[in-house]
């Protein structure tokens, strides 16, 4: 067949395979096979030793701590903290995904199983839902399993001690053996209603990026047409100012749409809008700077950035390969916009805002400077319209 001898068939096939590999790497490379590792979880042991009949003391808190921290298969990085308040502060700072608090009366509660009136202690399991729903769900499951294993070990220990003294176990003791301590699960920084299980900040970031990208393309086309009439500095300045105004519209409409149309629960819509306006402005100015200097080939870079970054937004850093953390997640602007929104929406904006604000302001500032500097670049094809008219007039005179 003559068509098979055409070079475009084979070049096209190679390009298709290259595109598949690139987008396969972007959409699957960092996500498929992702698994939790070294999830930071606070561990607070407040247990006080208690005297037991026959002499000696029972100090189960430290024993439990040694056992659970020694489980190598558990994908948890335990962070020992002296008080429950310290653990709560770490949860507020988004330093840990959860916390396990062993109370002061833990040993006393287990020891009471052998008495006529058992009084089991209450172990608290904190889950930091707003930090990342996927990691929080994993931590919730792991803490529940840890508590279950702890209960089984303690029940066997107490049953062995009772068996050495008597063959009969009172009904109250038997019931307490089934649950030597109680657990209380506490969800902190809940994500609220219609928030996509905590994925709302990522959704808002992606929608804002797409809106600013479309706006930057049309303003680039308008600016390119306007530059043919001369006055490139005025055109570039107007392009930047219109983009900032468009960012206010994009961010405001996105917040209004999410809240009014889809019922997304927002703690402070005004604060979310202002931050999203900053993110939209930073996105627009970065996109405009690339478009003004590279033209439409810059779209390839922007699309690749979108597709490589998008799968990472819902994935906790501890689930990512180290190469992805170092070479993509550490610098992608999506990360800072989404983390800032998460802090505002679920943590009150009191912690973790300095880095997102700083990065987005730097992107906006550098993007504006580079976009304005493009006015000094000579148009493709050589010279301005005025220079071209002068050349034409000179030619007519001759």
C-alpha positions in Angstrom: 0.0 0.0 0.0 1.4 3.4 -1.0 0.1 5.0 2.2 2.5 2.9 4.3 5.4 4.4 2.4 4.5 7.8 3.6 6.8 9.1 6.4 3.9 10.8 8.2 2.4 7.3 9.0 5.5 6.3 10.9 6.2 9.7 12.4 2.6 9.9 13.5 2.8 6.4 15.1 6.0 7.4 17.0 4.3 10.7 18.2 1.2 8.8 19.4 3.4 6.4 21.4 5.4 9.2 22.8 2.1 11.0 23.8 0.8 7.9 25.4 4.0 7.4 27.4 4.1 11.0 28.6 0.4 11.1 29.6 0.6 7.6 31.0 3.5 8.7 33.2 1.5 11.8 34.2 -1.8 10.1 35.0 -0.6 6.8 36.3 3.1 6.9 37.2 2.7 8.6 40.6 -0.7 7.1 41.5 -0.8 3.4 40.6 0.9 1.4 43.3 0.9 4.3 45.7 0.9 3.1 49.4 1.2 4.7 52.7 4.6 5.0 54.4 5.7 7.0 57.4 2.4 8.7 58.1 3.0 11.0 61.1 0.8 10.2 64.1 1.1 11.6 67.6 1.4 9.2 70.5 0.6 10.5 74.0 1.2 8.1 77.0 -0.2 9.6 80.2 -0.5 6.3 82.0 0.4 6.2 85.7 1.6 2.9 87.3 -0.9 1.4 89.8 -0.2 -0.9 92.8 -1.6 -4.4 92.5 -2.6 -6.9 95.2 0.4 -9.0 96.3 2.9 -6.2 95.8 4.4 -4.7 92.7 3.1 -2.2 90.2 1.3 -2.4 86.9 2.6 0.0 84.3 0.9 -0.9 81.0 1.3 2.4 79.2 5.0 2.1 78.5 4.6 -1.6 77.6 1.9 -0.7 75.1 4.1 2.1 73.7 7.1 -0.3 73.2 4.9 -2.8 71.4 3.1 -0.5 69.0 6.2 1.5 68.1 8.1 -1.7 67.5 5.7 -2.9 64.7 7.8 -2.4 61.6 5.0 -3.3 59.2 2.9 -0.4 60.4 3.3 2.5 57.9 3.3 5.1 60.8 5.9 7.5 62.0 5.0 7.8 65.7 5.7 11.2 67.3 5.8 11.0 71.1 4.3 14.0 72.8 4.1 14.8 76.5 0.4 16.0 76.7 -2.9 15.7 74.9 -2.8 19.5 74.4 0.5 19.1 72.5 -1.1 16.5 70.2 -4.1 18.8 69.6 -1.8 21.6 68.7 0.0 19.4 66.2 -3.3 18.4 64.7 -4.2 22.1 64.3 -0.8 22.8 62.7 -1.3 19.9 60.2 1.8 18.2 61.5 0.1 14.9 62.1 -2.8 12.9 60.6 -4.0 11.6 63.9 -3.2 10.9 67.5 -3.4 8.0 70.0 -3.9 9.1 73.6 -3.5 6.5 76.4 -5.1 8.1 79.5 -3.6 8.4 83.0 -5.9 5.7 84.4 -5.1 3.1 81.7 -3.3 0.7 84.0 -5.8 1.3 86.8 -8.7 0.5 84.4 -7.1 -2.8 83.3 -6.3 -3.7 86.9 -9.9 -3.1 87.9 -11.1 -5.9 85.6 -10.1 -8.3 88.4 -12.3 -6.4 90.9 -16.0 -6.6 91.5 -16.6 -3.3 89.7 -14.5 -3.0 86.6 -13.8 0.6 85.4 -12.2 0.5 82.0 -10.2 3.5 80.8 -11.0 5.4 77.6 -8.3 5.5 74.9 -8.8 8.4 72.5 -8.3 8.1 68.8 -8.0 11.5 67.0 -8.4 11.6 63.2 -7.4 14.8 61.4 -9.9 14.7 58.6 -9.3 18.1 57.0 -5.6 17.5 56.5 -6.1 14.8 53.9 -9.2 12.5 53.7 -7.3 9.6 52.2 -4.5 9.7 54.8 -7.0 10.3 57.6 -9.0 7.2 56.5 -5.8 5.1 56.5 -4.8 6.4 60.0 -8.4 5.8 61.3 -8.2 2.2 60.1 -4.7 1.7 61.5 -5.5 3.2 64.9 -8.6 1.1 65.2 -6.6 -2.0 64.5 -3.9 -1.0 67.0 -6.6 -0.5 69.6 -8.1 -3.9 68.8 -4.7 -5.7 69.1 -4.0 -3.9 72.4 -7.3 -5.1 73.8 -6.7 -8.7 72.7 -3.2 -8.7 74.3 -4.5 -7.2 77.6 -7.4 -9.6 77.8 -5.1 -12.6 77.4 -2.8 -11.2 80.0 -5.5 -10.7 82.6 -7.1 -14.0 81.8 -3.8 -15.8 82.5 -3.5 -14.0 85.8 -7.0 -15.0 86.8 -6.5 -18.5 85.8 -3.6 -18.9 88.1 -5.8 -17.9 91.1 -9.3 -19.3 90.4 -11.2 -21.4 87.9 -14.3 -19.2 88.1 -14.6 -15.8 86.5 -17.4 -13.4 87.7 -19.8 -12.2 85.0 -18.7 -8.6 85.4 -15.1 -9.6 84.9 -15.9 -11.8 81.9 -17.7 -8.9 80.3 -14.8 -6.5 81.0 -12.4 -9.0 79.5 -14.1 -8.6 76.2 -13.2 -4.9 76.2 -10.4 -4.1 78.7 -10.6 -0.5 77.7 -13.0 1.7 75.7 -12.1 3.7 72.6 -13.4 7.2 71.7 -12.9 8.3 68.1 -12.7 12.0 67.7 -12.7 13.6 64.2 -11.0 17.0 64.2 -11.3 19.7 61.5 -14.1 18.0 59.7 -14.5 18.8 56.0 -18.2 19.8 56.1 -21.1 19.0 53.8 -20.7 18.6 50.0 -16.9 19.0 50.1 -16.1 15.9 48.1 -14.8 14.0 51.1 -12.2 16.7 51.6 -11.3 17.1 47.9 -13.0 20.5 47.6 -9.8 22.6 47.8 -8.3 20.5 44.9 -11.5 20.9 42.8 -11.5 24.7 43.3 -7.8 24.9 42.4 -8.3 22.9 39.2 -11.3 24.9 38.1 -9.6 28.2 38.8 -6.5 27.0 36.8 -8.7 26.1 33.8 -10.6 29.4 34.0 -7.5 31.5 34.2 -5.9 29.5 31.3 -8.8 30.1 29.0 -8.8 33.8 30.0 -5.1 34.1 29.4 -5.4 32.6 25.9 -8.0 35.1 24.8 -6.2 38.1 26.3 -3.1 36.9 24.6 -4.9 36.9 21.3 -6.3 40.3 22.0 -2.9 41.7 23.0 -1.2 40.3 19.9 -3.8 42.0 17.7 -3.5 45.3 19.6 0.3 45.3 19.4 0.2 45.6 15.6 -1.1 49.1 16.1 2.0 50.0 18.3 2.4 51.1 21.9 3.4 47.6 23.2 4.0 48.8 26.8 0.4 50.1 27.1 -0.9 46.9 25.6 1.1 44.7 28.0 0.1 46.8 31.0 -3.6 46.6 30.0 -3.2 42.8 29.5 -1.9 42.4 33.0 -4.6 44.6 34.6 -7.4 42.9 32.7 -6.1 39.6 33.8 -6.2 40.6 37.4 -9.7 41.8 37.0 -10.6 38.5 35.2 -9.0 36.6 38.2 -11.5 38.3 40.5 -14.4 37.3 38.3 -13.1 33.7 37.9 -12.5 33.2 41.6 -15.7 34.9 42.7 -17.9 33.0 40.3 -16.2 29.7 41.2 -16.9 30.2 44.9 -20.4 31.3 44.3 -21.1 28.4 41.9 -19.7 25.9 44.4 -21.7 27.3 47.3 -25.0 28.2 45.5 -25.3 25.5 42.9 -23.7 22.5 44.7 -24.1 23.3 48.3 -20.4 23.3 49.2 -20.1 24.2 52.9 -17.6 27.1 53.3 -16.6 28.5 56.7 -15.7 31.9 55.3 -16.6 32.5 51.7 -15.0 35.9 51.6 -11.6 34.6 52.8 -11.8 31.7 50.3 -12.6 34.1 47.5 -9.7 36.5 48.3 -7.2 33.6 48.4 -8.6 32.1 45.3 -8.3 35.5 43.6 -4.6 35.5 44.5 -4.2 32.0 43.1 -6.1 32.9 39.9 -3.9 36.0 39.4 -0.7 34.0 40.0 -1.9 31.3 37.5 -2.9 33.9 34.9 0.3 35.9 35.1 2.5 32.8 34.9 0.5 31.6 31.8 0.6 35.0 30.2 4.3 35.3 30.7 4.9 32.0 28.9 2.4 32.8 26.1 3.8 36.3 25.5 7.4 35.0 25.1 6.8 31.5 23.6 3.5 31.9 21.9 1.1 29.0 21.5 3.9 26.4 22.0 3.7 27.4 25.7 0.3 25.6 25.8 2.1 22.3 25.6 4.1 23.1 28.8 0.9 24.3 30.6 -1.1 21.3 29.6 1.7 19.0 30.8 2.0 20.8 34.1 -1.8 20.4 34.5 -1.8 16.7 33.8 1.3 15.9 35.8 0.1 17.9 38.8 -3.6 17.0 38.9 -3.3 13.4 40.1 -1.1 14.5 43.0 -3.6 16.9 44.6 -5.6 14.2 46.3 -2.6 12.1 47.2 -0.9 12.6 50.5 2.9 13.2 50.1 3.6 10.1 52.2 1.9 8.0 49.5 4.1 9.3 46.7 7.3 7.9 45.4 10.3 9.9 46.6 11.1 11.0 43.0 7.7 12.5 42.6 8.0 14.4 45.9 11.3 15.8 45.0 10.9 16.6 41.3 7.2 17.6 41.0 5.2 17.9 44.2 7.8 20.2 45.8 7.4 23.0 43.3 4.0 22.6 41.5 1.9 25.7 42.0 -1.2 23.6 42.4 0.1 22.2 45.7 0.4 25.7 47.3 -3.0 26.9 46.1 -4.7 23.7 47.3 -2.9 23.7 50.7 -3.8 27.3 51.3 -7.5 26.6 50.5 -7.4 23.6 52.8 -6.1 25.7 55.7 -8.7 28.3 55.1 -11.6 25.9 54.7 -10.9 23.3 57.4 -8.4 24.9 59.8 -9.7 28.5 60.0 -6.7 29.9 58.2 -4.7 30.3 61.4 -1.9 27.9 60.6 0.0 26.9 57.4 -0.8 30.0 55.4 2.6 31.7 55.2 4.1 29.4 52.6 1.1 29.3 50.2 0.8 33.1 50.4 4.5 33.6 49.9 4.8 31.2 46.9 1.7 32.6 45.1 2.8 36.2 45.6 6.2 35.4 44.2 4.7 33.6 41.2 2.4 36.6 40.6 5.2 39.1 40.9 7.7 37.3 38.7 4.9 36.5 36.2 3.8 40.2 36.0 7.4 41.3 35.5 8.1 38.8 32.7 4.8 39.5 31.0 5.5 43.3 31.0 9.0 42.7 29.8 7.7 41.0 26.7 6.7 44.5 25.4 10.4 45.1 24.8 10.6 42.1 22.5 10.6 42.8 18.8 7.6 41.4 17.0 8.1 38.3 14.8 8.6 39.3 11.2 10.6 42.3 12.2 9.8 45.8 13.4 6.6 47.5 14.4 3.8 48.7 12.2 5.1 52.2 12.2 8.5 51.0 11.0 6.9 48.9 8.3 4.8 51.9 7.1 8.0 54.0 6.9 9.7 51.4 4.8 6.7 51.2 2.4 6.6 55.0 2.1 10.3 55.1 1.3 9.9 52.5 -1.4 7.0 54.4 -3.0 9.2 57.6 -3.0 11.8 55.8 -5.1 
